[in-house]
Amino acid sequence: MPPLKSFAAAALAMLGTSLIAPAQAQSWPTRSVRLIVPFGPGAGADIGARLFAEKLTARWGQPVVIENKPGGDSIVAIQAFLSANDDHVLLFGPAGNFTVHPFIYSKLSYNPADLIPTVRASNTILALTVKKDAPYSNMKEFTEAARKAPGKFNSGLVQGITEFTFWGYAHYEKLDIPQVPYRDINVAPVDLSEDRIQVVMSSYAIVQPQIQAGRIKPLIVNGKSRAPAFPDIPTARESGYPSLEVDGLVGLFTLKTMPDALKEKIAADFKAAAADGSIGERLKATGQVINVGGPKEFADAINEQRTNVAAVVKAIDFKPKN
């Protein structure tokens, strides 16, 4: 009989545990929620975070506060998020900034497995741009021109997955296109317009002012499909350069200790916040596309990015920093 009692006690304990998570999900949040963003105010991810925060504040009945933590290749924000160790502190930003960290650094101050993809919020539109009066109007012409002038074309690239994607393209096409390092990538489109560099690959939002001013032009967008806001710009794959295809994934990360039921609730609340279309319309003006998905969808997209980066790392024999 004692074994039966032990079994019954264990079963009751397991049942009790299974009931805690749904109950916690229903009552969460019980106080204000902080969204840590790894960029300063006005960045694409910051704008998206604030648009969702406004809707979620009304939905949750608790303030949703944006906390900007720029710098350190996003590691400042990641460390702030992890060190808080609080299920009311969440991380909101581009996955591409984190995806490449294990390939860039031989030693990291955090464990990437502790960042749990929970909500895919949007896709940042990435674009490859050149000077408006450059003598090429498509990717094939640009690629052929760069091939004929090794080392003469300079690039400005956003750190992270954008860099690796462009490096992969240059490797596969046998191009020598030096990269100019920028502390502030927002300077690159101005340099492009004045022919100090010859190509920029970044979010569309970064180059949009110079495009609208008629100083530079986009040759492609880098996503898997044409951007709804820019239907006349072909994709990388349509242009014959699938190595330049990359989706700018922006979303929410939570702690690995957060119950699955709570993660699903948060994802469902993000979907509800986006349902009336107002967030999507406002994001469109900043070069972003609303694309809300749950934990599995976000994790699958990130894993695809990691696989692609790993292939580029191997192809170019990239060595991590110490």
N, C-alpha and C positions, 0 to 999 in steps of 0.2 A: 504493500500500500504506500509506503513512503515514496517509491519512485513515481507512483501516480500523482501524489500530491505535488512533487517537484515538477512534474510535467505540466500539471494544471497551473501552478504558479508561474511557470515560464510562459505558458500560453497567454495567461492574463496580462503578463508584463508586455509581451509582444503586441497584444491587442491595444493596450493602453498607449504604447508608443505610436502605433499606427493612427490613433485618433488624435494625437497631439498636433501633428503637422497640419491637417486640414483645419483644426480649430485655430492654430496660430495664423494660418493664411487668412481666415475670415476676419480676425481681429486686427491684423496688420494693415496700416501702421498705427502705432499708439502714440506717436509724437512726430515731430518734424523730420523730414527726410532730406538728406544732403546728397546732391549729385556732384561728384568731383569730375571736373573737365580738365584735360591736360593741355588746354590752350587758353589764351587770354580772351577777354570779352570781344565779341564781334567775329570770331572765327566761325567756320561753318558748323562745327560740332557744338560750339557754345550757343549759336542761334537755335539749333535743333533742340538742345537741352532746355532752353528757356521756353520754347513753344510747347514742348511736352509738359514742362513743369507747371505752366499756367493751367493746363487742362487737368493734370493729375492732382493739383492742389484742390480743385473743386470736387474732383471725384473721391479723393481720399479723406477730405475734411481735415487735412493737416498741411502745414506749409511745406512746399518742396523748394529748397534753397539751392542755388547754383554756387559752387565754390570753385573758382578758377585756380588751377595749379600748373602754370606753364613751366617749361624748362626741363633740362636734363633728358632730352629725348623721350619725354613722357614718363620717365622713371620717377620724377618728383611726385606726380599725381598718383602713380601706382603705389608707391610707398605710403603716401598719405591714406589712401584707401585701405590698404592691407593693415597698416598699423592701427587704424581706428577699430578694427575687429568688431564691427557693429552692423547688424542687419538693416539699420536705418541709414547707413552710409553706402552709396553705390557709385560705380565708376561709369561714366558716359563718354565715349570717344570712338575714334576710328580704330578698327581692329588692325589695320595695316601697320600702325605704329608699334603694336606689340608683337605681331606675328613674326617680325624679322629679328627681334631681340636675341633669341637663342642662336641665330646665325651670325649676328654682328659681334656679340660679346662672348668671350670664352668663359667669363665669370659674370653672373648676374646677382644683383642684390636682392632679388626676389625669385620665387618659384613660379614660372608661367602657368603651372597647373593650378595655382591658387586663384587665377582669374577665370571665373566660370561664365561663358557666354549665356546670356539669359534672354535678351530681347534684341533682335535686329530691328533697328529703327528706320534707317534710310540708306540709300546709296549715294555717295558723293560722285558727281559726274567729273571724270578726269578727262583732260584733253591734251593733245600735243599741238603746240602752236609755233608759228614762224613769223618773221617780219612780213608785214602786209605786202610790200612790193618785192618779196623774194621771188626769184624766177622759177618757182615750182608751185604747183597748185594741188598736188596730191602726194600721198606717201611714197609712191613709186618714184616720182621725180625727185623728191627730197632724198630718198635713200640712195639713188644713183648719183646725185650731186655730192652727197657726203662720202660715198665710196671713192669718187674721183679726187677728193681733197682730204686725204687722211691727216688727222690732227688739226685741220683748219676750222672745223665746226666745233663750237663750244656749247655745252648744255647747262641749263639750270633745272634741277630736279628736286622735287619734294623728298625729304628724307623718308626712309622706310620702304614700303613695298613698291612705291613708284620708282625709286632708284633701281631696285632689283629687276623690275620689269623692263626698264629701259636698258639696263646693262645686258639683260638677256637678249633683247632685240639686237643691240649692237654686236654682240658676240655671234649670234646666228647669221647676221647679215655681213659679218666680217668688216665692221666699221670701226674707225678710230675717232671717237667723239669725246674729247676730254670734258670732265665735269668741273664747273666752277662752284666752289663751296660757298653757300650763302648762310649767314646767320639769320637773315630774314628773307625768306623766299619771295615775299611780296615785292622785293626790289627787282627780281629777275625779269618780269614782264617789261619793265621800263628799259632795262638793259637790252632786252630783245628788240624793242621798238627802235633803239638807237644803234643796233647792229654790233653791240659789244659782245653778245652771245648770239647763237644762230638757231637755237631751239629750246623751248621750255615744255616740260611735262609736269602738270600740276592739276589741282582741282580747277574746274571751269571758273569758279568764283574768283580765284586769284588773278586769272588773266582777263576776266570779263571787262573791267574798266578800259583796258588797252584795246580790246576787240571793239567795244562800243565807240571808242575814240577813232577807230579806223587806222590804228597803228600796227596791229598784228592780226593774224588770221589763224583759225583752227584748221588743221588738216584732218584730224580724226577725233572722235571720242573713244575712250578706251573700254567702255562697258560691253556687255554681251549683246545689248540691243541699243538701238538708236535712242538718244535722249528725247523724251516727249517735247521738251522745251526747245530743242534744236534739231528738228526732224531732217534738215538738209545736210547735216554733218554725218558722213559715213562712219561706221565703226572700224576698229583696227582689223577685224576679221574680214569685213566686207572689202577693205582696201588691200587684202592679201597679206596682212602681217599679224597673224594670230598671237605671235609672241608678245605683242603689245597689249593684249587683252587683259584687263584687270578691273574688278568691281571695287569701288571704294565703299567698304562696309563700315557703317557707323551704328553703334548699339550700346547696350547696357550690360555691364558685368557685375556679378555678385560674388559673395564669398562661397567657398565650397561647403561650408557648414549650413548654408541655407537649405531648408527642406524643398523637395521637388514641388510640392503642392503650392508653396509660396512663390517659387519661381514662375510656375504656370499662371498663378493669379496676377502677378506683376505683368507678365506678357499679355494676358487678356485685357488688363487695364490699359496698357499702351495701345492695343488694337482699338479699344473703345474710344480712347482719346483721339485717335486718328480718324474715326469713322465718319465724321461730318465733312471731311475733306479740307477743312480750313488750314490745318497744319501743312498738308501737302501743297496747297496753293502758295503758301508763304515760303516754303522751302524751295519751290521751283525757281523763285526769283533769286535764290542764292546758289543755284547750280546743284541742287540736291533733289532726289526723288524719294518720296515716301515709300517704304517697303517693309512694313512691320511683320515680323515673324517671331516664332517662339524659340525656346532654347535649342531644340534639335536643328531647326533651320539655320540658326545663327552659327551653331557649332559646325555643322556640315560645310557651310560657306567658308568658315575660317580654316578648316582642315584642308579644303581645296586650295586655299591661298598658300598654306604651309607647304603642300606638295609641290606647287608651282615654284615657290621660292627655293625649296630644296633642290629642284632640278637645275635652276639657274646657278645656285651656289656650286653645285658639282661641275656644271659646264664651264664656268669661268674660273674655277679653282679658287673661290673666295676664301680668304683667311680671316677669322674673327680677331677683333682687337683684344689685347690683354686686359 
